Amino acid sequence: MATTADAGVLEVATLNVRAGQAAAFEAAFAQAQRLIAAVPGYRGHELQRCIEHDQQYVLLVRWDSLEAHTVGFRQSPDYQQWRALLHHFYDPFPTVLHYHAVAGCGTM
């Protein structure tokens, strides 16, 4: 079981995809995911599609630190490719927040 100290940071992005663009978004994401996977400090990710609102997704990315995402990825050339592949699908632009584990609460 991971401890709070080594749990890292969880990025949570709520993605609202333009109507009629879900299939194209998912295909583009399948290409784009290799870009984040190559960043130092990346631990893993998953993309989930909402059952109640089928144009909404949540992207969960685990990082070693906040800086691995905000500096290591967002300031890299790979982020420009990520933007080109994905950002035109969003309306409105995603809300992205970062979380850390609460000691004694959970088993992840």
N, C-alpha and C positions, 0 to 999 in steps of 0.2 A: 504494500500500500504506500502511495506517495505521501510524503509529509508536506505540511504547509510550506516549509522552507524550500523544498525542491519542486513544488507544483508549478512554478513559473507563472506566466500570465496568460489569461484567456481573452482573446479578442472576440467580440461579438458584434457582427455587422448585420443589421436588418436591411435586406435588399428588396426593394419594390421594383419589379420589372414591368416595363411598358406592356400594355395589353397586346396579346397576340405574339409576343416575343419570347415566351418561355422556352420553346424548343431551341431557338437560335442562341439564347443566353446559355442554356445548358451545354450546347455544343462548344461555344466559345469558352465557357468555364473549364470544360474538359481539357482544352488546350492551355489555358492560362494557369491552371493549378501547378504545373511544373515550375513556374516562375517563383512562386512562394516557397515551394518545396526545396529549392536550391539555396535559399538564404541561410547564412549562419544564424543559429539561434531558433530556427524553425523546428517544431516538434511534431506537428501533425495538424490536420484540418478535416472538417466535414461540412458539406453543404446539405441543408435540409429544406424541403419545400413544404409550405404550409398547407394543411388539409382544408381549412376553412376559407382561405384566401389564396387561390392557386397561382397568383402572380407574385406572391411574397415568399421570400426565402430568408433563412438565417445562415450566415457563414460563421463557423466557429473555428478559430485558429489558435493553436497553443504555441507560445513562444517562450524562450528562456527568460526574456526580460521585455519590458516595454520598449526599450531602445532597439531591440532586435527588429521590432516591427516599425517603429516610428522613424528610426534612422537607418538601420540596416536594409530594410526593404523599401520604405517610401523615398529614400534618397538615392536609390540605386537605379541604374539604367533599366533593369528588369521591370521596375514599377511603371516606366513609360510604356512598355509593351503591355503590361497588365491594364493600364488605363485605356490604351487603344483598343484592346480586345473587349473590355467589359463596361466602361463607364457610360457609353451611349445607350445602354439598356435601362438605366435607372431613372425613375421618376416617382418621387423626388430623389435627390442624391442620398445615399445611405447614411444612417447614423452609425457611427463606430465607437464603441466603448471598450474599455479594458478592465478586467477583473482579476482579483487574486483570491485564493482559497481562504476560507475562514477556518481556523484551527478547530478540530474536533467535530466539524460539520460536513460529513460526506465521506465517500470512499474512493473517489477518483484519483 
